[in-house]
C-alpha cells in the first residue's frame, strides 16, 4: 500500500461526507409542508417543480454516495491490513485515525496529545512511508 493509495481512501471518505451532508440539505429542502411525498414515485411521473427537481438531485446524489461507499469498502480491507502491520502503537493510531476514520491532521494531533503538533504527526506519517519504501526490494 502506498501513501497515494491511502490518500485516495481519505479523499473518498471526505467526498462521501460531503455528499451525505448535501443529501441531508436536499432532503430537508424537499420536505415542504403540504406537498405530497413523491419520493417513491417513478422518476418520469414526478412533478417538474422545485420538489421534483430536488428529488431528481437527491436520486443522483444518492447514487453517487452509494458508489463512493462501494469504492471505500473495496479499498478499506487492504488499508486495514497495511495499518495492522504497523508495529509502533502511536504510528498505527495516526494511520488508523487518518485513513480509517477520516480525521484531519489537526484532529489527530489533538487526539494523540502529548504536545504533538500537526507537523509532528505528518512527519511521523511521512517517515513511516519512507521506511516502507526503503524496505521494498530493488527490482532494477
N, C-alpha and C positions, 0 to 999 in steps of 0.2 A: 504494500500500500504506500502510495506517495503522498506528499503534502498536498499536491494538486488534487488528488482524488478525495482527500479529507476535506479540502476547501470546497470542492463541488458539493459534497454532502451538506456542509454548513450552509451554502448558498441555497440549496434545495429546501432546507428547513426554514430558512428566512423567507423564501418565496412562498412556502406553504402558509407560514404565519400571516404574511401579508394578504394572501388570498382568503384565508379564513376570516380575517378582520373585515375585508371588503364584503365578503358574503354576509356577515352579521349586519353590516350597514345597509346593504341592499335589501335584505330580508326585513329589516326594521322599516325601511322606506316603503316597501311594498305592502306592509301591514297597515293599510289605511282603513279607518272605521267606515262601515257602510259599504265597502267593496267586497263582493263575494270572493272567497278563496278559490282561485282557479289554478293553483299550482299543480294539481293533478290532471288538469285538462290537457289534451294533446296540444302540442305547440301550435299547430295550424288553426285550432279552434279558439285560441286565446285572443282577447280583445287587443287591438293595436293602440292602446292608450298608454299612459305613463306606467300603470301597473303591469300591463302586458309587456312593455319594453323592459321593465325591471326584471320580470320573470324570465325573459329571454337572456338577459345578462346573468341572472342567477344560474340558469342552466349551464351557460358557457363557463362561468367561473367555477361552478361545482365540478364540471368535467375536468377542468384544469387542475383543481385541487386533488381530485381522485388520481389523476395522472402523476402528480407530484408525490402523493402518498405511496403509490406503487413504486416509483423510482427510488424513494427514500428507503422503502422496505427492502428492495433489491440490494442496495448499497450498504445497508446497515450491518448485515451479517459479516461482511469482510472487514468493515471498520471495527466492529466489536471484537473480532478475533485479533486484529492487529493491536488494539488497545489492551486487551487482556494479556498480551505478550510483553507489555512494558513492565519491567521489574520494579522500578522506583515508584513508590506509592504516590508521591506528590506529582510526578510527571504523568503517571497514569490518570490521576484525578483531573489534571489540566486537560488532557486529551478527551477524557470522558465528558467533562463539562462543556468543552468547546464543540465536540463533534457528535456526541450522542444527545446532549441536552440543548445545544444551540446557544450557549451563553456567549456574551461578548467578553472581550479580554478584560474589560473593567469589572464585570460581574465575577469573572474567575479570580482576579486578583483580590477582590473583596472577600470572596468565599474562602480562598486559601488562607488569607490573613497573614500574620507573621511579617508585616511590613513589606509584603510583596507588592510591587508596582505593576502596572500594565506592561511596561518594558521588560521587567524581570520574568514575567510569566511568558511573554512572547519569546524571549531569548531562550528560555528553557525548552520551549517547543521547537525552535529552530535548531538548537544544539542537538536535541534528540534526533530530529530528522536527518541532520548531517551525520550523526553517528551511525544511523541506519544505512545511509549511502556508503559510508566507509566500510561497512561490513559486507556489502554486496561484492561478489567475485568480479574481477575484471575479465570481460569476455572479448577483449580485443586481440 
